Amino acid sequence: MRGPDAVAAAAAVRDGETDARTLTEQAIARIERLDPTLNAVIHTRFEAALAEVAAGLPDGPLHGVPMLVKDLGTEVAGLPATGGSRLFSTLTSRRDSELVARYRRAGAVVLGTTNTPELGLNASTEPLLFGPTRNPWSTAHSPGGSSGGSAAAVAAGMVPVAHASDGGGSIRIPAAACGLFGLKPSRGRVPPAPRPTTLSGLVSGHHAVTATVRDSALLLDVAAGPLPGDAYAAPEPAAPFAELARRDPGPLRIGLLTGLPDGPVVHPECAGAAHAAGLLCERLGHAVVETTARYRPEDVGRTSGVLMGADLVAQIEARLSRLGRPLADDDVEPFTRALYEACRALPAADVSRALRRAQEIGWEVGASFHEFDVLLSPTLAQPTPPLGTLDTADPESIHRHASVYAAFTSVYNVTGMPAMSVPFGHDRQGLPLGVQFAAPLGGEGVLFALAAQLERAAPWGCPPAP
């Protein structure tokens, strides 16, 4: 059973019903009890966290709330920053990233970091460095990726919320697999400092996985806002996201997608969840119309692959330069090595063409929002796979399977549009299913309001107690 969500926990501290030390100690106890089975948390800072509580936390909206941070692209001072890779296994963060600093200024208590596939390159969390993370709903199954460690920790109730990031579905895929709410914000909503990527995060963005919609909205209020010098920033919201999540979304025009042009076969259970969500939306007063996608997954994957591949080469070569040696055979996993070798001679013109194509895909998908306020689809084209299905030791298997799991999600990374996975029902094995809603750039407020409405109408549960 999960404890109170972050909003309720912070309110309980403010009202004197509990205190930050108690919440922290309870979360530590849950991690120590549950993580040996799930392998979600890879580095901890329990003593440092308790010392911070004893010294006094900032009086912010997350005062006393324990949380975890994904070990990828975000730094926690004093903890290893491995990205799930042996090449980076000896790297320790000297300072907090801007996002972690914002969590701390809001009063959150950071307890450690969570498992991720090597450099975020898999839709399942099974790195060779730390071993696989297991899904709390079924330990034989994947928790998704690349934020699988964070999702497993929140789904199991170790902490109420955890940081996550998303470069092709890496917030939404594990949210769907673990029965959580997961929103990828608009491009430029959360600054990536101090770790720039291609154009400071053209396809990748940071936020969280949560058990409730209101937690996600509150965390985005804490995290959002540009830094001077950011390459770009998302449009300012009309009000704080926590307030927007409490508003009635009003009647929305919803476009329903259950298939993709030249895309993978969509499992009937996944398509069925989207249809069922559409019916619920109609009962809630929205207009739902079946439509067709304005993109091809293969085109999106090729475009995203060039941009992420170029960034991968830059990451690896910067690390090798600092180490003063060439890439060794056991530095990275076979799939990562194959991508590195394929992309290291990538012509600059190909990167420019990919950037141009990303903009074209944005315009093509954006045309849908002349007709619809939001787009609805399955989050995953296939149900959550067993562990081992997405095997990085077999690059061909990854190429074959990974595109299936990102078929509905990756497009919104390329376009920069916000998209969320909302839990909606279960498959025949009892594993959660998720449905995805997307909005135009800056449309997180509409998504939060709709998600909160769905949460009230069809509440989602949590895994059976271990």
FIMITOR-952621 format. One record per residue (C-alpha): residue in three letters; residue number from 1; x, y, z. Coordinates in pm, whole numbers, always signed. Each point is the difference from the previous one (the first is absolute). Example, Ala and Ser with C-alpha at 12.3 -4.5 7.8 and 13.67 -1.06 7.14 Angstrom:
! FIMITOR-952621
r resn = ala; resi = 1; u = +1230; v = -450; w = +780
r resn = ser; resi = 2; u = +137; v = +344; w = -66
***
This chain:
! FIMITOR-952621
r resn = met; resi = 1; u = +0; v = +0; w = +0
r resn = arg; resi = 2; u = +122; v = +348; w = -83
r resn = gly; resi = 3; u = +18; v = +270; w = +262
r resn = pro; resi = 4; u = -129; v = +355; w = -45
r resn = asp; resi = 5; u = +88; v = +181; w = -320
r resn = ala; resi = 6; u = +244; v = +292; w = +5
r resn = val; resi = 7; u = -270; v = +264; w = +34
r resn = ala; resi = 8; u = -156; v = -179; w = +298
r resn = ala; resi = 9; u = +339; v = -73; w = +160
r resn = ala; resi = 10; u = +110; v = +363; w = -19
r resn = ala; resi = 11; u = -337; v = +113; w = +138
r resn = ala; resi = 12; u = +32; v = -246; w = +291
r resn = val; resi = 13; u = +339; v = +150; w = +89
r resn = arg; resi = 14; u = -136; v = +355; w = -20
r resn = asp; resi = 15; u = -297; v = -93; w = +219
r resn = gly; resi = 16; u = +220; v = -168; w = +261
r resn = glu; resi = 17; u = -150; v = -346; w = -58
r resn = thr; resi = 18; u = +347; v = -140; w = -73
r resn = asp; resi = 19; u = +348; v = +136; w = -60
r resn = ala; resi = 20; u = +267; v = -20; w = -269
r resn = arg; resi = 21; u = +218; v = -240; w = +198
r resn = thr; resi = 22; u = -283; v = -248; w = +40
r resn = leu; resi = 23; u = -84; v = +13; w = -372
r resn = thr; resi = 24; u = +367; v = -45; w = -89
r resn = glu; resi = 25; u = +53; v = -292; w = +235
r resn = gln; resi = 26; u = -315; v = -171; w = -126
r resn = ala; resi = 27; u = +114; v = +38; w = -362
r resn = ile; resi = 28; u = +346; v = -135; w = +84
r resn = ala; resi = 29; u = -159; v = -301; w = +169
r resn = arg; resi = 30; u = -219; v = -68; w = -304
r resn = ile; resi = 31; u = +299; v = +22; w = -234
r resn = glu; resi = 32; u = +204; v = -237; w = +217
r resn = arg; resi = 33; u = -291; v = -248; w = +11
r resn = leu; resi = 34; u = -112; v = +10; w = -362
r resn = asp; resi = 35; u = +305; v = +80; w = -207
r resn = pro; resi = 36; u = +180; v = -335; w = +40
r resn = thr; resi = 37; u = -285; v = -147; w = -206
r resn = leu; resi = 38; u = -52; v = +284; w = -250
r resn = asn; resi = 39; u = +353; v = +142; w = -47
r resn = ala; resi = 40; u = -135; v = +349; w = -67
r resn = val; resi = 41; u = +238; v = +206; w = +217
r resn = ile; resi = 42; u = +371; v = -20; w = -82
r resn = his; resi = 43; u = +164; v = +269; w = +216
r resn = thr; resi = 44; u = -121; v = +134; w = +335
r resn = arg; resi = 45; u = +82; v = +295; w = +226
r resn = phe; resi = 46; u = -209; v = -88; w = +304
r resn = glu; resi = 47; u = +232; v = +143; w = +266
r resn = ala; resi = 48; u = +52; v = +322; w = -195
r resn = ala; resi = 49; u = -376; v = +33; w = -49
r resn = leu; resi = 50; u = -70; v = -46; w = +372
r resn = ala; resi = 51; u = +269; v = +257; w = +79
r resn = glu; resi = 52; u = -166; v = +248; w = -235
r resn = val; resi = 53; u = -333; v = -58; w = +171
r resn = ala; resi = 54; u = +157; v = +54; w = +340
r resn = ala; resi = 55; u = +162; v = +323; w = -118
r resn = gly; resi = 56; u = -334; v = +133; w = -123
r resn = leu; resi = 57; u = -157; v = -13; w = -346
r resn = pro; resi = 58; u = -115; v = +295; w = -210
r resn = asp; resi = 59; u = -363; v = +89; w = +64
r resn = gly; resi = 60; u = -121; v = -78; w = -352
r resn = pro; resi = 61; u = -292; v = -190; w = -155
r resn = leu; resi = 62; u = +187; v = -333; w = +21
r resn = his; resi = 63; u = +116; v = +49; w = +360
r resn = gly; resi = 64; u = +85; v = -342; w = +144
r resn = val; resi = 65; u = -97; v = -201; w = -311
r resn = pro; resi = 66; u = +247; v = -285; w = -67
r resn = met; resi = 67; u = +85; v = -62; w = -366
r resn = leu; resi = 68; u = +246; v = -170; w = -233
r resn = val; resi = 69; u = +187; v = +129; w = -307
r resn = lys; resi = 70; u = +66; v = -195; w = -319
r resn = asp; resi = 71; u = +368; v = -77; w = -60
r resn = leu; resi = 72; u = +5; v = +153; w = -348
r resn = gly; resi = 73; u = +63; v = +356; w = -110
r resn = thr; resi = 74; u = -68; v = +141; w = +345
r resn = glu; resi = 75; u = +259; v = +30; w = +275
r resn = val; resi = 76; u = -22; v = -40; w = +377
r resn = ala; resi = 77; u = +307; v = +137; w = +175
r resn = gly; resi = 78; u = +215; v = -274; w = +149
r resn = leu; resi = 79; u = -171; v = -289; w = -180
r resn = pro; resi = 80; u = +129; v = -191; w = -304
r resn = ala; resi = 81; u = -132; v = +121; w = -335
r resn = thr; resi = 82; u = +27; v = -319; w = -203
r resn = gly; resi = 83; u = -286; v = +22; w = -249
r resn = gly; resi = 84; u = -19; v = -377; w = +44
r resn = ser; resi = 85; u = +330; v = -39; w = -186
r resn = arg; resi = 86; u = +329; v = -162; w = +98
r resn = leu; resi = 87; u = +179; v = +276; w = -193
r resn = phe; resi = 88; u = -130; v = +255; w = +253
r resn = ser; resi = 89; u = +1; v = -225; w = +309
r resn = thr; resi = 90; u = +283; v = +190; w = +174
r resn = leu; resi = 91; u = -151; v = +346; w = -58
r resn = thr; resi = 92; u = -130; v = +183; w = +309
r resn = ser; resi = 93; u = -210; v = +317; w = -12
r resn = arg; resi = 94; u = +163; v = +305; w = +153
r resn = arg; resi = 95; u = -319; v = +205; w = +17
r resn = asp; resi = 96; u = -375; v = -27; w = -36
r resn = ser; resi = 97; u = -153; v = +61; w = -337
r resn = glu; resi = 98; u = -232; v = +299; w = -18
r resn = leu; resi = 99; u = -305; v = -226; w = +15
r resn = val; resi = 100; u = +118; v = -178; w = +316
r resn = ala; resi = 101; u = +85; v = +337; w = +155
r resn = arg; resi = 102; u = -357; v = +113; w = -71
r resn = tyr; resi = 103; u = -140; v = -312; w = +167
r resn = arg; resi = 104; u = +217; v = +66; w = +304
r resn = arg; resi = 105; u = -96; v = +369; w = +18
r resn = ala; resi = 106; u = -363; v = -116; w = +5
r resn = gly; resi = 107; u = +78; v = -211; w = +309
r resn = ala; resi = 108; u = +28; v = -347; w = -155
r resn = val; resi = 109; u = +226; v = -262; w = +155
r resn = val; resi = 110; u = +209; v = -181; w = -264
r resn = leu; resi = 111; u = +69; v = -357; w = +114
r resn = gly; resi = 112; u = +194; v = -136; w = -296
r resn = thr; resi = 113; u = +1; v = -83; w = -369
r resn = thr; resi = 114; u = -190; v = -253; w = -208
r resn = asn; resi = 115; u = +96; v = -259; w = -258
r resn = thr; resi = 116; u = -4; v = +74; w = -372
r resn = pro; resi = 117; u = +102; v = -188; w = -316
r resn = glu; resi = 118; u = +340; v = +95; w = -133
r resn = leu; resi = 119; u = -12; v = +369; w = -99
r resn = gly; resi = 120; u = -379; v = -27; w = -28
r resn = leu; resi = 121; u = +18; v = -202; w = -321
r resn = asn; resi = 122; u = -257; v = -268; w = +79
r resn = ala; resi = 123; u = -374; v = -11; w = +62
r resn = ser; resi = 124; u = +73; v = -246; w = +283
r resn = thr; resi = 125; u = +222; v = +53; w = +304
r resn = glu; resi = 126; u = +250; v = -285; w = -21
r resn = pro; resi = 127; u = +354; v = +143; w = +10
r resn = leu; resi = 128; u = +295; v = -234; w = +27
r resn = leu; resi = 129; u = +154; v = +233; w = +259
r resn = phe; resi = 130; u = -271; v = -39; w = +265
r resn = gly; resi = 131; u = -225; v = -277; w = -130
r resn = pro; resi = 132; u = -371; v = +16; w = -81
r resn = thr; resi = 133; u = -265; v = +190; w = +188
r resn = arg; resi = 134; u = -318; v = -202; w = +55
r resn = asn; resi = 135; u = -358; v = +113; w = -38
r resn = pro; resi = 136; u = -189; v = +7; w = +334
r resn = trp; resi = 137; u = -310; v = -135; w = -174
r resn = ser; resi = 138; u = +191; v = -308; w = -121
r resn = thr; resi = 139; u = +368; v = -47; w = +75
r resn = ala; resi = 140; u = +43; v = -205; w = -317
r resn = his; resi = 141; u = -89; v = +306; w = -209
r resn = ser; resi = 142; u = +172; v = +319; w = -100
r resn = pro; resi = 143; u = -80; v = +327; w = +177
r resn = gly; resi = 144; u = +59; v = +178; w = -330
r resn = gly; resi = 145; u = +280; v = +242; w = -72
r resn = ser; resi = 146; u = +192; v = +201; w = +13
r resn = ser; resi = 147; u = -152; v = +130; w = +326
r resn = gly; resi = 148; u = -79; v = -353; w = +115
r resn = gly; resi = 149; u = +178; v = +27; w = +334
r resn = ser; resi = 150; u = -194; v = +314; w = +90
r resn = ala; resi = 151; u = -330; v = -154; w = -111
r resn = ala; resi = 152; u = +54; v = -324; w = +191
r resn = ala; resi = 153; u = +90; v = +194; w = +315
r resn = val; resi = 154; u = -312; v = +217; w = -12
r resn = ala; resi = 155; u = -231; v = -285; w = -101
r resn = ala; resi = 156; u = +127; v = -210; w = +290
r resn = gly; resi = 157; u = -51; v = +290; w = +243
r resn = met; resi = 158; u = +365; v = +53; w = +93
r resn = val; resi = 159; u = -46; v = +375; w = -58
r resn = pro; resi = 160; u = -303; v = +200; w = -114
r resn = val; resi = 161; u = +176; v = +157; w = -299
r resn = ala; resi = 162; u = +320; v = -41; w = -199
r resn = his; resi = 163; u = +182; v = +198; w = -265
r resn = ala; resi = 164; u = -9; v = -141; w = -353
r resn = ser; resi = 165; u = +108; v = +104; w = -348
r resn = asp; resi = 166; u = -133; v = -68; w = -347
r resn = gly; resi = 167; u = +185; v = -12; w = -333
r resn = gly; resi = 168; u = -236; v = -228; w = -192
r resn = gly; resi = 169; u = -262; v = -101; w = +253
r resn = ser; resi = 170; u = +217; v = -59; w = +306
r resn = ile; resi = 171; u = -246; v = +159; w = +245
r resn = arg; resi = 172; u = -318; v = -124; w = -168
r resn = ile; resi = 173; u = +110; v = -357; w = -77
r resn = pro; resi = 174; u = +90; v = -91; w = +362
r resn = ala; resi = 175; u = -303; v = +190; w = +128
r resn = ala; resi = 176; u = -219; v = -222; w = -219
r resn = ala; resi = 177; u = +187; v = -316; w = +102
r resn = cys; resi = 178; u = -24; v = +78; w = +372
r resn = gly; resi = 179; u = -348; v = +153; w = +21
r resn = leu; resi = 180; u = +113; v = +357; w = +69
r resn = phe; resi = 181; u = -67; v = +347; w = -134
r resn = gly; resi = 182; u = +284; v = +129; w = -216
r resn = leu; resi = 183; u = +13; v = +330; w = -186
r resn = lys; resi = 184; u = +275; v = +108; w = -240
r resn = pro; resi = 185; u = -4; v = +380; w = +5
r resn = ser; resi = 186; u = +32; v = +236; w = -293
r resn = arg; resi = 187; u = +345; v = +52; w = -146
r resn = gly; resi = 188; u = +181; v = +266; w = +202
r resn = arg; resi = 189; u = -226; v = -31; w = +307
r resn = val; resi = 190; u = +272; v = -136; w = +233
r resn = pro; resi = 191; u = +363; v = +110; w = -46
r resn = pro; resi = 192; u = +257; v = -282; w = -37
r resn = ala; resi = 193; u = +289; v = +195; w = +158
r resn = pro; resi = 194; u = +280; v = -76; w = +47
r resn = arg; resi = 195; u = -17; v = -278; w = -260
r resn = pro; resi = 196; u = -74; v = +135; w = -347
r resn = thr; resi = 197; u = -104; v = -242; w = -273
r resn = thr; resi = 198; u = -79; v = +67; w = -365
r resn = leu; resi = 199; u = -133; v = +356; w = +9
r resn = ser; resi = 200; u = -33; v = -42; w = +378
r resn = gly; resi = 201; u = -244; v = -286; w = -29
r resn = leu; resi = 202; u = -178; v = +4; w = -334
r resn = val; resi = 203; u = -166; v = -338; w = +51
r resn = ser; resi = 204; u = +62; v = -69; w = +369
r resn = gly; resi = 205; u = -170; v = +161; w = +300
r resn = his; resi = 206; u = -14; v = -38; w = +378
r resn = his; resi = 207; u = -292; v = -37; w = +238
r resn = ala; resi = 208; u = -132; v = -283; w = +220
r resn = val; resi = 209; u = -210; v = -311; w = +49
r resn = thr; resi = 210; u = -272; v = +27; w = +264
r resn = ala; resi = 211; u = -295; v = -189; w = +144
r resn = thr; resi = 212; u = -232; v = +302; w = -25
r resn = val; resi = 213; u = -63; v = +278; w = -248
r resn = arg; resi = 214; u = +26; v = +273; w = +262
r resn = asp; resi = 215; u = +349; v = -117; w = +98
r resn = ser; resi = 216; u = +116; v = +30; w = -360
r resn = ala; resi = 217; u = -147; v = +349; w = -30
r resn = leu; resi = 218; u = +164; v = +115; w = +325
r resn = leu; resi = 219; u = +339; v = -143; w = -100
r resn = leu; resi = 220; u = -18; v = +175; w = -336
r resn = asp; resi = 221; u = -71; v = +330; w = +175
r resn = val; resi = 222; u = +318; v = -59; w = +202
r resn = ala; resi = 223; u = +209; v = -111; w = -300
r resn = ala; resi = 224; u = -117; v = +231; w = -278
r resn = gly; resi = 225; u = +151; v = +327; w = -112
r resn = pro; resi = 226; u = +290; v = +97; w = -226
r resn = leu; resi = 227; u = +350; v = +93; w = +101
r resn = pro; resi = 228; u = +164; v = +305; w = -156
r resn = gly; resi = 229; u = +177; v = -127; w = -310
r resn = asp; resi = 230; u = -228; v = -298; w = -67
r resn = ala; resi = 231; u = -29; v = -71; w = -372
r resn = tyr; resi = 232; u = -380; v = +33; w = +20
r resn = ala; resi = 233; u = -283; v = -8; w = +251
r resn = ala; resi = 234; u = -353; v = -140; w = -3
r resn = pro; resi = 235; u = -292; v = +244; w = -1
r resn = glu; resi = 236; u = -91; v = +131; w = +346
r resn = pro; resi = 237; u = -306; v = -175; w = +149
r resn = ala; resi = 238; u = -314; v = +202; w = +67
r resn = ala; resi = 239; u = +22; v = -92; w = +370
r resn = pro; resi = 240; u = +199; v = -237; w = +222
r resn = phe; resi = 241; u = -37; v = -357; w = -123
r resn = ala; resi = 242; u = -139; v = -108; w = +338
r resn = glu; resi = 243; u = -283; v = +248; w = -52
r resn = leu; resi = 244; u = -55; v = -99; w = -364
r resn = ala; resi = 245; u = -31; v = -364; w = +109
r resn = arg; resi = 246; u = -293; v = +96; w = +223
r resn = arg; resi = 247; u = -191; v = +174; w = -279
r resn = asp; resi = 248; u = -277; v = -153; w = -208
r resn = pro; resi = 249; u = +152; v = -67; w = -343
r resn = gly; resi = 250; u = -329; v = +87; w = -168
r resn = pro; resi = 251; u = -118; v = -193; w = -305
r resn = leu; resi = 252; u = +300; v = -106; w = -206
r resn = arg; resi = 253; u = +33; v = -120; w = -358
r resn = ile; resi = 254; u = +195; v = -325; w = +24
r resn = gly; resi = 255; u = +152; v = -182; w = -296
r resn = leu; resi = 256; u = +28; v = -377; w = +55
r resn = leu; resi = 257; u = +292; v = -189; w = -159
r resn = thr; resi = 258; u = +25; v = -378; w = +33
r resn = gly; resi = 259; u = +220; v = -77; w = -302
r resn = leu; resi = 260; u = +296; v = +153; w = -182
r resn = pro; resi = 261; u = +86; v = +24; w = -373
r resn = asp; resi = 262; u = +253; v = -274; w = -80
r resn = gly; resi = 263; u = +41; v = -44; w = +374
r resn = pro; resi = 264; u = +9; v = -307; w = +224
r resn = val; resi = 265; u = -304; v = -214; w = +64
r resn = val; resi = 266; u = -182; v = +138; w = +302
r resn = his; resi = 267; u = -106; v = -263; w = +253
r resn = pro; resi = 268; u = -379; v = -20; w = +43
r resn = glu; resi = 269; u = +28; v = +56; w = +376
r resn = cys; resi = 270; u = +200; v = +319; w = -52
r resn = ala; resi = 271; u = -235; v = +129; w = -267
r resn = gly; resi = 272; u = -294; v = -104; w = +217
r resn = ala; resi = 273; u = +125; v = +210; w = +291
r resn = ala; resi = 274; u = +12; v = +307; w = -225
r resn = his; resi = 275; u = -351; v = -67; w = -130
r resn = ala; resi = 276; u = -128; v = -46; w = +356
r resn = ala; resi = 277; u = +168; v = +325; w = +107
r resn = gly; resi = 278; u = -168; v = +170; w = -296
r resn = leu; resi = 279; u = -339; v = -126; w = +112
r resn = leu; resi = 280; u = +61; v = +130; w = +352
r resn = cys; resi = 281; u = +101; v = +336; w = -145
r resn = glu; resi = 282; u = -327; v = +11; w = -192
r resn = arg; resi = 283; u = -194; v = -69; w = +320
r resn = leu; resi = 284; u = +189; v = +288; w = +160
r resn = gly; resi = 285; u = -124; v = +236; w = -270
r resn = his; resi = 286; u = +285; v = -3; w = -250
r resn = ala; resi = 287; u = -35; v = -58; w = -373
r resn = val; resi = 288; u = +209; v = -297; w = -114
r resn = val; resi = 289; u = +64; v = -64; w = -370
r resn = glu; resi = 290; u = +216; v = -274; w = -147
r resn = thr; resi = 291; u = +277; v = +143; w = -214
r resn = thr; resi = 292; u = +321; v = -102; w = -173
r resn = ala; resi = 293; u = +356; v = +83; w = +97
r resn = arg; resi = 294; u = +185; v = +264; w = -201
r resn = tyr; resi = 295; u = +337; v = -167; w = +46
r resn = arg; resi = 296; u = +173; v = -330; w = -71
r resn = pro; resi = 297; u = +184; v = -163; w = +291
r resn = glu; resi = 298; u = +291; v = -100; w = -225
r resn = asp; resi = 299; u = +53; v = +362; w = -105
r resn = val; resi = 300; u = -19; v = +119; w = +361
r resn = gly; resi = 301; u = +240; v = -272; w = +113
r resn = arg; resi = 302; u = +251; v = +83; w = -270
r resn = thr; resi = 303; u = -9; v = +371; w = +84
r resn = ser; resi = 304; u = +23; v = -54; w = +374
r resn = gly; resi = 305; u = +271; v = -262; w = -49
r resn = val; resi = 306; u = +230; v = +242; w = -180
r resn = leu; resi = 307; u = -39; v = +269; w = +266
r resn = met; resi = 308; u = +40; v = -237; w = +294
r resn = gly; resi = 309; u = +279; v = -192; w = -176
r resn = ala; resi = 310; u = +202; v = +316; w = -54
r resn = asp; resi = 311; u = -43; v = +88; w = +367
r resn = leu; resi = 312; u = +102; v = -354; w = +104
r resn = val; resi = 313; u = +326; v = +32; w = -194
r resn = ala; resi = 314; u = +68; v = +337; w = +165
r resn = gln; resi = 315; u = -62; v = -148; w = +348
r resn = ile; resi = 316; u = +224; v = -300; w = -51
r resn = glu; resi = 317; u = +283; v = +193; w = -163
r resn = ala; resi = 318; u = -5; v = +266; w = +272
r resn = arg; resi = 319; u = +31; v = -273; w = +262
r resn = leu; resi = 320; u = +283; v = -176; w = -186
r resn = ser; resi = 321; u = +181; v = +331; w = -37
r resn = arg; resi = 322; u = -18; v = +55; w = +375
r resn = leu; resi = 323; u = +120; v = -357; w = +66
r resn = gly; resi = 324; u = +276; v = +40; w = -259
r resn = arg; resi = 325; u = -55; v = -332; w = -171
r resn = pro; resi = 326; u = -196; v = -168; w = -283
r resn = leu; resi = 327; u = -326; v = -188; w = +46
r resn = ala; resi = 328; u = +59; v = -343; w = +156
r resn = asp; resi = 329; u = -199; v = -311; w = -87
r resn = asp; resi = 330; u = -180; v = -11; w = +336
r resn = asp; resi = 331; u = -67; v = +375; w = +35
r resn = val; resi = 332; u = -349; v = -9; w = -153
r resn = glu; resi = 333; u = -265; v = -257; w = -85
r resn = pro; resi = 334; u = -18; v = -152; w = -350
r resn = phe; resi = 335; u = -301; v = +209; w = -104
r resn = thr; resi = 336; u = +166; v = +323; w = +117
r resn = arg; resi = 337; u = +321; v = -98; w = -180
r resn = ala; resi = 338; u = -192; v = -68; w = -322
r resn = leu; resi = 339; u = -169; v = +341; w = +19
r resn = tyr; resi = 340; u = +328; v = +174; w = +74
r resn = glu; resi = 341; u = +176; v = -164; w = -294
r resn = ala; resi = 342; u = -291; v = +73; w = -233
r resn = cys; resi = 343; u = -21; v = +367; w = +98
r resn = arg; resi = 344; u = +361; v = +104; w = +58
r resn = ala; resi = 345; u = +53; v = +74; w = -371
r resn = leu; resi = 346; u = -338; v = +168; w = -40
r resn = pro; resi = 347; u = +35; v = +296; w = -240
r resn = ala; resi = 348; u = -85; v = +342; w = +141
r resn = ala; resi = 349; u = -245; v = +44; w = -285
r resn = asp; resi = 350; u = -197; v = -302; w = +125
r resn = val; resi = 351; u = -40; v = +165; w = +341
r resn = ser; resi = 352; u = -118; v = +320; w = -168
r resn = arg; resi = 353; u = -247; v = -196; w = -213
r resn = ala; resi = 354; u = -131; v = -176; w = +313
r resn = leu; resi = 355; u = -53; v = +334; w = +172
r resn = arg; resi = 356; u = -189; v = +127; w = -303
r resn = arg; resi = 357; u = -207; v = -319; w = -19
r resn = ala; resi = 358; u = -87; v = +29; w = +370
r resn = gln; resi = 359; u = -147; v = +341; w = -68
r resn = glu; resi = 360; u = -196; v = -134; w = -298
r resn = ile; resi = 361; u = -141; v = -284; w = +210
r resn = gly; resi = 362; u = -100; v = +258; w = +259
r resn = trp; resi = 363; u = -198; v = +194; w = -257
r resn = glu; resi = 364; u = -159; v = -317; w = -138
r resn = val; resi = 365; u = -111; v = -127; w = +340
r resn = gly; resi = 366; u = -89; v = +352; w = +110
r resn = ala; resi = 367; u = -256; v = +24; w = -280
r resn = ser; resi = 368; u = -210; v = -251; w = +197
r resn = phe; resi = 369; u = -53; v = +263; w = +267
r resn = his; resi = 370; u = -198; v = +218; w = -238
r resn = glu; resi = 371; u = -263; v = -272; w = +26
r resn = phe; resi = 372; u = +60; v = -138; w = +350
r resn = asp; resi = 373; u = +97; v = +133; w = +343
r resn = val; resi = 374; u = +175; v = -322; w = +98
r resn = leu; resi = 375; u = +93; v = -330; w = -163
r resn = leu; resi = 376; u = -69; v = -335; w = +170
r resn = ser; resi = 377; u = +180; v = -328; w = -72
r resn = pro; resi = 378; u = +135; v = -304; w = +180
r resn = thr; resi = 379; u = +324; v = +78; w = +181
r resn = leu; resi = 380; u = +151; v = -332; w = -108
r resn = ala; resi = 381; u = -76; v = -191; w = -318
r resn = gln; resi = 382; u = +56; v = -329; w = +184
r resn = pro; resi = 383; u = -51; v = -105; w = +363
r resn = thr; resi = 384; u = +288; v = +21; w = +247
r resn = pro; resi = 385; u = +265; v = -257; w = -101
r resn = pro; resi = 386; u = +170; v = -258; w = +219
r resn = leu; resi = 387; u = +352; v = +83; w = +111
r resn = gly; resi = 388; u = +251; v = -108; w = -264
r resn = thr; resi = 389; u = -216; v = +89; w = -299
r resn = leu; resi = 390; u = +195; v = +322; w = -54
r resn = asp; resi = 391; u = +350; v = -143; w = +23
r resn = thr; resi = 392; u = +284; v = +248; w = -58
r resn = ala; resi = 393; u = +239; v = -289; w = -59
r resn = asp; resi = 394; u = -193; v = -58; w = -323
r resn = pro; resi = 395; u = -10; v = +331; w = -194
r resn = glu; resi = 396; u = -220; v = -147; w = -271
r resn = ser; resi = 397; u = -260; v = -102; w = +259
r resn = ile; resi = 398; u = +3; v = +353; w = +144
r resn = his; resi = 399; u = -49; v = +154; w = -344
r resn = arg; resi = 400; u = -285; v = -242; w = -65
r resn = his; resi = 401; u = -184; v = +49; w = +328
r resn = ala; resi = 402; u = +87; v = +347; w = +128
r resn = ser; resi = 403; u = -170; v = +183; w = -286
r resn = val; resi = 404; u = -322; v = -183; w = +85
r resn = tyr; resi = 405; u = -3; v = +131; w = +356
r resn = ala; resi = 406; u = +74; v = +360; w = -105
r resn = ala; resi = 407; u = -230; v = +8; w = -303
r resn = phe; resi = 408; u = -259; v = +227; w = +164
r resn = thr; resi = 409; u = +233; v = +192; w = +233
r resn = ser; resi = 410; u = +313; v = +107; w = -189
r resn = val; resi = 411; u = -178; v = +238; w = -236
r resn = tyr; resi = 412; u = -73; v = +242; w = +286
r resn = asn; resi = 413; u = +370; v = +11; w = +86
r resn = val; resi = 414; u = +82; v = +95; w = -357
r resn = thr; resi = 415; u = -276; v = +264; w = -8
r resn = gly; resi = 416; u = +59; v = +124; w = +356
r resn = met; resi = 417; u = -369; v = -23; w = +85
r resn = pro; resi = 418; u = -117; v = -102; w = +349
r resn = ala; resi = 419; u = -144; v = -348; w = +38
r resn = met; resi = 420; u = -115; v = -208; w = +296
r resn = ser; resi = 421; u = -67; v = -364; w = +77
r resn = val; resi = 422; u = -307; v = -63; w = +214
r resn = pro; resi = 423; u = -62; v = -345; w = +156
r resn = phe; resi = 424; u = -306; v = -162; w = -155
r resn = gly; resi = 425; u = -85; v = -360; w = +78
r resn = his; resi = 426; u = +208; v = -316; w = -8
r resn = asp; resi = 427; u = +95; v = -268; w = -250
r resn = arg; resi = 428; u = -88; v = -369; w = +32
r resn = gln; resi = 429; u = +304; v = -58; w = +218
r resn = gly; resi = 430; u = -113; v = +267; w = +245
r resn = leu; resi = 431; u = +269; v = +248; w = -103
r resn = pro; resi = 432; u = -95; v = +367; w = -38
r resn = leu; resi = 433; u = -84; v = +160; w = -332
r resn = gly; resi = 434; u = +50; v = +366; w = -79
r resn = val; resi = 435; u = -157; v = +243; w = -243
r resn = gln; resi = 436; u = +177; v = +306; w = -135
r resn = phe; resi = 437; u = -135; v = +350; w = -49
r resn = ala; resi = 438; u = +199; v = +269; w = -182
r resn = ala; resi = 439; u = -52; v = +374; w = -39
r resn = pro; resi = 440; u = +163; v = +287; w = -191
r resn = leu; resi = 441; u = +316; v = +162; w = +136
r resn = gly; resi = 442; u = -78; v = +163; w = +334
r resn = gly; resi = 443; u = -315; v = -208; w = +50
r resn = glu; resi = 444; u = +89; v = -166; w = +331
r resn = gly; resi = 445; u = -284; v = +182; w = +178
r resn = val; resi = 446; u = -264; v = -162; w = -221
r resn = leu; resi = 447; u = +161; v = -340; w = +48
r resn = phe; resi = 448; u = +13; v = +35; w = +379
r resn = ala; resi = 449; u = -365; v = +109; w = +17
r resn = leu; resi = 450; u = -110; v = -291; w = -219
r resn = ala; resi = 451; u = +215; v = -249; w = +192
r resn = ala; resi = 452; u = -144; v = +113; w = +333
r resn = gln; resi = 453; u = -350; v = -41; w = -141
r resn = leu; resi = 454; u = +85; v = -355; w = -115
r resn = glu; resi = 455; u = +163; v = -78; w = +335
r resn = arg; resi = 456; u = -324; v = +90; w = +179
r resn = ala; resi = 457; u = -217; v = -194; w = -247
r resn = ala; resi = 458; u = +218; v = -314; w = -23
r resn = pro; resi = 459; u = +247; v = -13; w = +291
r resn = trp; resi = 460; u = +305; v = -218; w = -53
r resn = gly; resi = 461; u = +129; v = -242; w = +257
r resn = cys; resi = 462; u = +337; v = -121; w = +120
r resn = pro; resi = 463; u = +181; v = -336; w = -15
r resn = pro; resi = 464; u = -87; v = -272; w = +251
r resn = ala; resi = 465; u = +204; v = +25; w = +319
r resn = pro; resi = 466; u = +316; v = -216; w = -18
***
